[in-house]
Amino acid sequence: MMMPANYSVIAENEMSYVNGGASFIDAIGAVTAPIWTLDSVKTFNTNIVTLVGNTFLNKVVGQTVGVLFSGNTTWKEVGNIGKTLFTTNYAGKDIDKNNFGDYAMNALGIAAAVYNLGVAPTKNMVKENVLDFSVNKV
C-alpha cells in the first residue's frame, strides 16, 4: 500500500516528536500562566495608572487648585486653566508643535492623576502630625 511521503505510522504519544514538540509560545505560557492570573494583570494595570498619575499629579494640582488658591488669581488665569493644563512639555524647535501624540499622552496622564485623586486618600497633615501650640507669655 502506498502512503504519502509525510505520513508515518507511529504511536499516538509519539506525535509531538513528529510535529516538533511544544512551540516557544506554549513554553512561555507554561512559565507565565501560574504568575499572570487575572488579579495580577489587574494589579499591574492599576500600578501603571498610578505611576503615570503620580507623575502628572503636581501639574494637575498646581495648574488647577494652585491657580485658584494662589492669592493672586485673576479671571484671565481662571479662564486659561484648561489651556495651560493641556499644554505639553515640548521644548524643541525642529519638531512639529502640533504633535497629536504628545497631547494625547498628556491628556492620559492628566486623566490618570485625576483617577488617583478619586480612588486614593491624600495624606492628612492633621492626622499624620502632632500639633502643638506654644503660648507666648507676656
PyMOL commands that place a pseudoatom at each C-alpha (Angstrom):
pseudoatom trace, name=CA, resn=MET, resi=1, chain=A, elem=C, hetatm=0, pos=[0.000, 0.000, 0.000]
pseudoatom trace, name=CA, resn=MET, resi=2, chain=A, elem=C, hetatm=0, pos=[1.372, 3.446, -0.943]
pseudoatom trace, name=CA, resn=MET, resi=3, chain=A, elem=C, hetatm=0, pos=[1.312, 6.238, 1.668]
pseudoatom trace, name=CA, resn=PRO, resi=4, chain=A, elem=C, hetatm=0, pos=[2.096, 9.945, 1.232]
pseudoatom trace, name=CA, resn=ALA, resi=5, chain=A, elem=C, hetatm=0, pos=[5.678, 10.950, 1.961]
pseudoatom trace, name=CA, resn=ASN, resi=6, chain=A, elem=C, hetatm=0, pos=[4.738, 12.938, 5.072]
pseudoatom trace, name=CA, resn=TYR, resi=7, chain=A, elem=C, hetatm=0, pos=[2.792, 10.073, 6.637]
pseudoatom trace, name=CA, resn=SER, resi=8, chain=A, elem=C, hetatm=0, pos=[4.400, 7.939, 9.290]
pseudoatom trace, name=CA, resn=VAL, resi=9, chain=A, elem=C, hetatm=0, pos=[2.968, 5.147, 11.343]
pseudoatom trace, name=CA, resn=ILE, resi=10, chain=A, elem=C, hetatm=0, pos=[3.827, 5.768, 14.982]
pseudoatom trace, name=CA, resn=ALA, resi=11, chain=A, elem=C, hetatm=0, pos=[2.082, 5.583, 18.290]
pseudoatom trace, name=CA, resn=GLU, resi=12, chain=A, elem=C, hetatm=0, pos=[-0.209, 8.438, 19.354]
pseudoatom trace, name=CA, resn=ASN, resi=13, chain=A, elem=C, hetatm=0, pos=[2.031, 9.529, 22.210]
pseudoatom trace, name=CA, resn=GLU, resi=14, chain=A, elem=C, hetatm=0, pos=[4.951, 9.985, 19.773]
pseudoatom trace, name=CA, resn=MET, resi=15, chain=A, elem=C, hetatm=0, pos=[3.136, 12.508, 17.571]
pseudoatom trace, name=CA, resn=SER, resi=16, chain=A, elem=C, hetatm=0, pos=[4.549, 15.518, 19.370]
pseudoatom trace, name=CA, resn=TYR, resi=17, chain=A, elem=C, hetatm=0, pos=[8.032, 14.493, 18.254]
pseudoatom trace, name=CA, resn=VAL, resi=18, chain=A, elem=C, hetatm=0, pos=[6.919, 14.451, 14.627]
pseudoatom trace, name=CA, resn=ASN, resi=19, chain=A, elem=C, hetatm=0, pos=[5.393, 17.941, 14.992]
pseudoatom trace, name=CA, resn=GLY, resi=20, chain=A, elem=C, hetatm=0, pos=[8.454, 19.309, 16.749]
pseudoatom trace, name=CA, resn=GLY, resi=21, chain=A, elem=C, hetatm=0, pos=[7.138, 19.421, 20.298]
pseudoatom trace, name=CA, resn=ALA, resi=22, chain=A, elem=C, hetatm=0, pos=[5.779, 22.481, 22.037]
pseudoatom trace, name=CA, resn=SER, resi=23, chain=A, elem=C, hetatm=0, pos=[6.222, 25.878, 20.426]
pseudoatom trace, name=CA, resn=PHE, resi=24, chain=A, elem=C, hetatm=0, pos=[8.011, 28.807, 22.042]
pseudoatom trace, name=CA, resn=ILE, resi=25, chain=A, elem=C, hetatm=0, pos=[4.657, 30.449, 22.798]
pseudoatom trace, name=CA, resn=ASP, resi=26, chain=A, elem=C, hetatm=0, pos=[3.468, 27.283, 24.545]
pseudoatom trace, name=CA, resn=ALA, resi=27, chain=A, elem=C, hetatm=0, pos=[6.643, 27.264, 26.650]
pseudoatom trace, name=CA, resn=ILE, resi=28, chain=A, elem=C, hetatm=0, pos=[6.188, 30.937, 27.637]
pseudoatom trace, name=CA, resn=GLY, resi=29, chain=A, elem=C, hetatm=0, pos=[2.540, 30.252, 28.520]
pseudoatom trace, name=CA, resn=ALA, resi=30, chain=A, elem=C, hetatm=0, pos=[3.555, 27.317, 30.702]
pseudoatom trace, name=CA, resn=VAL, resi=31, chain=A, elem=C, hetatm=0, pos=[6.011, 29.507, 32.610]
pseudoatom trace, name=CA, resn=THR, resi=32, chain=A, elem=C, hetatm=0, pos=[3.873, 32.641, 32.980]
pseudoatom trace, name=CA, resn=ALA, resi=33, chain=A, elem=C, hetatm=0, pos=[0.456, 31.027, 33.377]
pseudoatom trace, name=CA, resn=PRO, resi=34, chain=A, elem=C, hetatm=0, pos=[0.862, 30.425, 37.110]
pseudoatom trace, name=CA, resn=ILE, resi=35, chain=A, elem=C, hetatm=0, pos=[2.130, 34.013, 37.572]
pseudoatom trace, name=CA, resn=TRP, resi=36, chain=A, elem=C, hetatm=0, pos=[-0.219, 36.055, 35.351]
pseudoatom trace, name=CA, resn=THR, resi=37, chain=A, elem=C, hetatm=0, pos=[-3.618, 35.484, 36.805]
pseudoatom trace, name=CA, resn=LEU, resi=38, chain=A, elem=C, hetatm=0, pos=[-6.494, 37.865, 36.219]
pseudoatom trace, name=CA, resn=ASP, resi=39, chain=A, elem=C, hetatm=0, pos=[-5.808, 39.529, 39.573]
pseudoatom trace, name=CA, resn=SER, resi=40, chain=A, elem=C, hetatm=0, pos=[-2.126, 40.088, 38.799]
pseudoatom trace, name=CA, resn=VAL, resi=41, chain=A, elem=C, hetatm=0, pos=[-2.953, 41.639, 35.409]
pseudoatom trace, name=CA, resn=LYS, resi=42, chain=A, elem=C, hetatm=0, pos=[-5.446, 43.957, 37.138]
pseudoatom trace, name=CA, resn=THR, resi=43, chain=A, elem=C, hetatm=0, pos=[-2.828, 44.894, 39.752]
pseudoatom trace, name=CA, resn=PHE, resi=44, chain=A, elem=C, hetatm=0, pos=[-0.229, 45.529, 37.039]
pseudoatom trace, name=CA, resn=ASN, resi=45, chain=A, elem=C, hetatm=0, pos=[-2.575, 47.829, 35.112]
pseudoatom trace, name=CA, resn=THR, resi=46, chain=A, elem=C, hetatm=0, pos=[-3.604, 49.685, 38.274]
pseudoatom trace, name=CA, resn=ASN, resi=47, chain=A, elem=C, hetatm=0, pos=[0.057, 50.182, 39.186]
pseudoatom trace, name=CA, resn=ILE, resi=48, chain=A, elem=C, hetatm=0, pos=[0.855, 51.600, 35.731]
pseudoatom trace, name=CA, resn=VAL, resi=49, chain=A, elem=C, hetatm=0, pos=[-2.044, 54.069, 36.001]
pseudoatom trace, name=CA, resn=THR, resi=50, chain=A, elem=C, hetatm=0, pos=[-0.858, 55.019, 39.499]
pseudoatom trace, name=CA, resn=LEU, resi=51, chain=A, elem=C, hetatm=0, pos=[2.736, 55.609, 38.334]
pseudoatom trace, name=CA, resn=VAL, resi=52, chain=A, elem=C, hetatm=0, pos=[1.620, 57.776, 35.412]
pseudoatom trace, name=CA, resn=GLY, resi=53, chain=A, elem=C, hetatm=0, pos=[-0.889, 59.602, 37.613]
pseudoatom trace, name=CA, resn=ASN, resi=54, chain=A, elem=C, hetatm=0, pos=[1.762, 60.308, 40.258]
pseudoatom trace, name=CA, resn=THR, resi=55, chain=A, elem=C, hetatm=0, pos=[3.984, 61.831, 37.569]
pseudoatom trace, name=CA, resn=PHE, resi=56, chain=A, elem=C, hetatm=0, pos=[1.243, 64.256, 36.491]
pseudoatom trace, name=CA, resn=LEU, resi=57, chain=A, elem=C, hetatm=0, pos=[-0.216, 64.937, 39.943]
pseudoatom trace, name=CA, resn=ASN, resi=58, chain=A, elem=C, hetatm=0, pos=[1.829, 68.061, 40.734]
pseudoatom trace, name=CA, resn=LYS, resi=59, chain=A, elem=C, hetatm=0, pos=[0.996, 69.537, 37.322]
pseudoatom trace, name=CA, resn=VAL, resi=60, chain=A, elem=C, hetatm=0, pos=[-2.740, 68.914, 37.719]
pseudoatom trace, name=CA, resn=VAL, resi=61, chain=A, elem=C, hetatm=0, pos=[-2.956, 70.252, 41.270]
pseudoatom trace, name=CA, resn=GLY, resi=62, chain=A, elem=C, hetatm=0, pos=[-0.641, 73.190, 40.583]
pseudoatom trace, name=CA, resn=GLN, resi=63, chain=A, elem=C, hetatm=0, pos=[-2.423, 74.313, 37.443]
pseudoatom trace, name=CA, resn=THR, resi=64, chain=A, elem=C, hetatm=0, pos=[-5.947, 73.950, 38.825]
pseudoatom trace, name=CA, resn=VAL, resi=65, chain=A, elem=C, hetatm=0, pos=[-6.240, 74.241, 42.602]
pseudoatom trace, name=CA, resn=GLY, resi=66, chain=A, elem=C, hetatm=0, pos=[-2.916, 76.087, 42.759]
pseudoatom trace, name=CA, resn=VAL, resi=67, chain=A, elem=C, hetatm=0, pos=[-4.197, 78.763, 40.394]
pseudoatom trace, name=CA, resn=LEU, resi=68, chain=A, elem=C, hetatm=0, pos=[-7.455, 79.152, 42.273]
pseudoatom trace, name=CA, resn=PHE, resi=69, chain=A, elem=C, hetatm=0, pos=[-5.885, 79.429, 45.731]
pseudoatom trace, name=CA, resn=SER, resi=70, chain=A, elem=C, hetatm=0, pos=[-2.647, 81.235, 44.870]
pseudoatom trace, name=CA, resn=GLY, resi=71, chain=A, elem=C, hetatm=0, pos=[-3.781, 84.551, 46.335]
pseudoatom trace, name=CA, resn=ASN, resi=72, chain=A, elem=C, hetatm=0, pos=[-3.174, 86.300, 43.007]
pseudoatom trace, name=CA, resn=THR, resi=73, chain=A, elem=C, hetatm=0, pos=[-5.980, 84.748, 40.991]
pseudoatom trace, name=CA, resn=THR, resi=74, chain=A, elem=C, hetatm=0, pos=[-7.440, 86.739, 38.124]
pseudoatom trace, name=CA, resn=TRP, resi=75, chain=A, elem=C, hetatm=0, pos=[-10.343, 85.808, 35.855]
pseudoatom trace, name=CA, resn=LYS, resi=76, chain=A, elem=C, hetatm=0, pos=[-7.874, 85.572, 32.970]
pseudoatom trace, name=CA, resn=GLU, resi=77, chain=A, elem=C, hetatm=0, pos=[-5.864, 82.908, 34.835]
pseudoatom trace, name=CA, resn=VAL, resi=78, chain=A, elem=C, hetatm=0, pos=[-9.040, 81.003, 35.685]
pseudoatom trace, name=CA, resn=GLY, resi=79, chain=A, elem=C, hetatm=0, pos=[-10.063, 81.115, 32.030]
pseudoatom trace, name=CA, resn=ASN, resi=80, chain=A, elem=C, hetatm=0, pos=[-6.658, 79.797, 30.959]
pseudoatom trace, name=CA, resn=ILE, resi=81, chain=A, elem=C, hetatm=0, pos=[-6.667, 76.777, 33.288]
pseudoatom trace, name=CA, resn=GLY, resi=82, chain=A, elem=C, hetatm=0, pos=[-7.676, 74.380, 30.507]
pseudoatom trace, name=CA, resn=LYS, resi=83, chain=A, elem=C, hetatm=0, pos=[-5.207, 75.900, 28.058]
pseudoatom trace, name=CA, resn=THR, resi=84, chain=A, elem=C, hetatm=0, pos=[-2.253, 75.711, 30.452]
pseudoatom trace, name=CA, resn=LEU, resi=85, chain=A, elem=C, hetatm=0, pos=[-3.191, 72.290, 31.809]
pseudoatom trace, name=CA, resn=PHE, resi=86, chain=A, elem=C, hetatm=0, pos=[-3.300, 70.628, 28.396]
pseudoatom trace, name=CA, resn=THR, resi=87, chain=A, elem=C, hetatm=0, pos=[-0.018, 72.042, 27.097]
pseudoatom trace, name=CA, resn=THR, resi=88, chain=A, elem=C, hetatm=0, pos=[2.829, 69.612, 26.594]
pseudoatom trace, name=CA, resn=ASN, resi=89, chain=A, elem=C, hetatm=0, pos=[6.432, 69.764, 27.701]
pseudoatom trace, name=CA, resn=TYR, resi=90, chain=A, elem=C, hetatm=0, pos=[7.547, 70.466, 24.144]
pseudoatom trace, name=CA, resn=ALA, resi=91, chain=A, elem=C, hetatm=0, pos=[10.774, 72.481, 24.184]
pseudoatom trace, name=CA, resn=GLY, resi=92, chain=A, elem=C, hetatm=0, pos=[12.394, 71.711, 20.813]
pseudoatom trace, name=CA, resn=LYS, resi=93, chain=A, elem=C, hetatm=0, pos=[12.171, 73.794, 17.653]
pseudoatom trace, name=CA, resn=ASP, resi=94, chain=A, elem=C, hetatm=0, pos=[12.833, 71.194, 14.975]
pseudoatom trace, name=CA, resn=ILE, resi=95, chain=A, elem=C, hetatm=0, pos=[9.756, 69.056, 15.669]
pseudoatom trace, name=CA, resn=ASP, resi=96, chain=A, elem=C, hetatm=0, pos=[6.214, 69.975, 14.686]
pseudoatom trace, name=CA, resn=LYS, resi=97, chain=A, elem=C, hetatm=0, pos=[4.474, 71.626, 17.668]
pseudoatom trace, name=CA, resn=ASN, resi=98, chain=A, elem=C, hetatm=0, pos=[1.157, 70.089, 16.599]
pseudoatom trace, name=CA, resn=ASN, resi=99, chain=A, elem=C, hetatm=0, pos=[2.228, 66.609, 17.672]
pseudoatom trace, name=CA, resn=PHE, resi=100, chain=A, elem=C, hetatm=0, pos=[-1.005, 64.783, 18.457]
pseudoatom trace, name=CA, resn=GLY, resi=101, chain=A, elem=C, hetatm=0, pos=[0.828, 62.017, 20.349]
pseudoatom trace, name=CA, resn=ASP, resi=102, chain=A, elem=C, hetatm=0, pos=[2.213, 64.448, 22.929]
pseudoatom trace, name=CA, resn=TYR, resi=103, chain=A, elem=C, hetatm=0, pos=[-1.199, 65.963, 23.537]
pseudoatom trace, name=CA, resn=ALA, resi=104, chain=A, elem=C, hetatm=0, pos=[-2.861, 62.534, 23.756]
pseudoatom trace, name=CA, resn=MET, resi=105, chain=A, elem=C, hetatm=0, pos=[-0.285, 61.210, 26.245]
pseudoatom trace, name=CA, resn=ASN, resi=106, chain=A, elem=C, hetatm=0, pos=[-0.575, 64.438, 28.259]
pseudoatom trace, name=CA, resn=ALA, resi=107, chain=A, elem=C, hetatm=0, pos=[-4.364, 64.018, 28.401]
pseudoatom trace, name=CA, resn=LEU, resi=108, chain=A, elem=C, hetatm=0, pos=[-3.958, 60.383, 29.533]
pseudoatom trace, name=CA, resn=GLY, resi=109, chain=A, elem=C, hetatm=0, pos=[-1.509, 61.499, 32.229]
pseudoatom trace, name=CA, resn=ILE, resi=110, chain=A, elem=C, hetatm=0, pos=[-3.971, 64.124, 33.462]
pseudoatom trace, name=CA, resn=ALA, resi=111, chain=A, elem=C, hetatm=0, pos=[-6.747, 61.516, 33.481]
pseudoatom trace, name=CA, resn=ALA, resi=112, chain=A, elem=C, hetatm=0, pos=[-4.524, 59.152, 35.482]
pseudoatom trace, name=CA, resn=ALA, resi=113, chain=A, elem=C, hetatm=0, pos=[-3.786, 61.920, 38.015]
pseudoatom trace, name=CA, resn=VAL, resi=114, chain=A, elem=C, hetatm=0, pos=[-7.492, 62.671, 38.384]
pseudoatom trace, name=CA, resn=TYR, resi=115, chain=A, elem=C, hetatm=0, pos=[-8.144, 58.925, 38.787]
pseudoatom trace, name=CA, resn=ASN, resi=116, chain=A, elem=C, hetatm=0, pos=[-5.534, 58.798, 41.599]
pseudoatom trace, name=CA, resn=LEU, resi=117, chain=A, elem=C, hetatm=0, pos=[-7.205, 61.728, 43.326]
pseudoatom trace, name=CA, resn=GLY, resi=118, chain=A, elem=C, hetatm=0, pos=[-10.534, 59.922, 43.100]
pseudoatom trace, name=CA, resn=VAL, resi=119, chain=A, elem=C, hetatm=0, pos=[-9.514, 56.492, 44.387]
pseudoatom trace, name=CA, resn=ALA, resi=120, chain=A, elem=C, hetatm=0, pos=[-6.770, 57.097, 46.937]
pseudoatom trace, name=CA, resn=PRO, resi=121, chain=A, elem=C, hetatm=0, pos=[-6.976, 59.186, 50.092]
pseudoatom trace, name=CA, resn=THR, resi=122, chain=A, elem=C, hetatm=0, pos=[-4.492, 62.030, 50.356]
pseudoatom trace, name=CA, resn=LYS, resi=123, chain=A, elem=C, hetatm=0, pos=[-2.239, 62.435, 53.340]
pseudoatom trace, name=CA, resn=ASN, resi=124, chain=A, elem=C, hetatm=0, pos=[-3.886, 64.471, 56.075]
pseudoatom trace, name=CA, resn=MET, resi=125, chain=A, elem=C, hetatm=0, pos=[-1.375, 66.709, 57.834]
pseudoatom trace, name=CA, resn=VAL, resi=126, chain=A, elem=C, hetatm=0, pos=[-3.556, 66.984, 60.946]
pseudoatom trace, name=CA, resn=LYS, resi=127, chain=A, elem=C, hetatm=0, pos=[-3.918, 63.224, 61.228]
pseudoatom trace, name=CA, resn=GLU, resi=128, chain=A, elem=C, hetatm=0, pos=[-0.292, 62.416, 60.402]
pseudoatom trace, name=CA, resn=ASN, resi=129, chain=A, elem=C, hetatm=0, pos=[1.442, 65.052, 62.568]
pseudoatom trace, name=CA, resn=VAL, resi=130, chain=A, elem=C, hetatm=0, pos=[1.201, 66.013, 66.160]
pseudoatom trace, name=CA, resn=LEU, resi=131, chain=A, elem=C, hetatm=0, pos=[0.067, 69.589, 66.529]
pseudoatom trace, name=CA, resn=ASP, resi=132, chain=A, elem=C, hetatm=0, pos=[1.298, 71.573, 69.466]
pseudoatom trace, name=CA, resn=PHE, resi=133, chain=A, elem=C, hetatm=0, pos=[0.642, 75.130, 70.427]
pseudoatom trace, name=CA, resn=SER, resi=134, chain=A, elem=C, hetatm=0, pos=[3.059, 77.486, 72.029]
pseudoatom trace, name=CA, resn=VAL, resi=135, chain=A, elem=C, hetatm=0, pos=[1.683, 80.267, 74.161]
pseudoatom trace, name=CA, resn=ASN, resi=136, chain=A, elem=C, hetatm=0, pos=[3.696, 83.451, 74.456]
pseudoatom trace, name=CA, resn=LYS, resi=137, chain=A, elem=C, hetatm=0, pos=[3.566, 84.724, 77.989]
pseudoatom trace, name=CA, resn=VAL, resi=138, chain=A, elem=C, hetatm=0, pos=[3.676, 88.469, 78.337]
for i in range(1, 138): cmd.bond("trace and resi %d" % i, "trace and resi %d" % (i + 1))
show_as sticks, trace
zoom trace
